[in-house]
Amino acid sequence: MRTARCEYLLRFGDNALILSQRLGERCGKGPALEEDMALTNTALDLLGQARLWLSLAAEAAGDGADEDTLAYLRDDREFHNVLLVEQPNGGYADTLVRQFLFDAWASLALRQLLGSRDAAIAAIAEKAVKEVSYHLRRTSDLVVRLGDGTERSHALMQAALEALWPYHHELFIGDAVDAEMVAAGIGFEPASLRDAWLSYVREVLAEASLTMPAAGGWAPKGGKQGLHSEHLSRLLAEMQVLPRSHPGARW
């Protein structure tokens, strides 16, 4: 039976892995060559982070798992990523808004983990926060450029923001695992990041001439506990097909 620490690590690893897979689907399909390369590099950064988190989670599990079995041999109910990162790419505006909302959270979350009593977690956070800080600068700049761009780019960005906004709430909902990690000095209280996140996002959206969606309304959740949308099942079917079709195969 996996410990709370193991599940906590899986949450960070799964967020990075699933978002990396989503961005990888965009490879060769970016709106411009420079942006296509940037999306691919972001996907690779997240994949590298996922490997670190999942390797540490496998060590914590102590059941013979490794980063590969955790990535390729778990079913959707065993994944603990938030619902936001599994949402489809949609148009480029959807991809960008999803990344911006996540980057703004991840930058804050990783900075909290720099002070973790768990040295291994703090070390991963120290490496990852440098990459995510760059991701956030890039996505923030693009949100402003497209939100305050043409009439069409503004409309597409606003529509993407309205569609994806409900999924941000889950980022700030804590549970028993979070509480145990806070008590141990390992993790942070998710709700403590909300005000800083909203302040930053509000500032960027204002500069982009985009309207922040109204508070309240539909707020899907459950991804951290393994309750996912059908989108994750389809993503995993594609991501896991080779290792599941050829168990134990090696290059």
Secondary structure, DSSP 8 states (H G I E B T S, - for coil): ---HHHHHHHHHHHHHHHHHHHHHTTTT--SSHHHHHHHHHHHHHHHHHHHHHHHHHHHHH-SS--HHHHHHS--GGG----HHHHS---SHHHHHHHHHHHHHHHHHHHHHHTT-S-HHHHHHHHHHHHHHHHHHHHHHHHHHHHHTS-HHHHHHHHHHHHHHGGGGGGGG---HHHHHHHHTTSS--GGGGHHHHHHHHHHHHHHTT-----S-S-----GGGT---HHHHHHHHHHSHHHHHSTT---
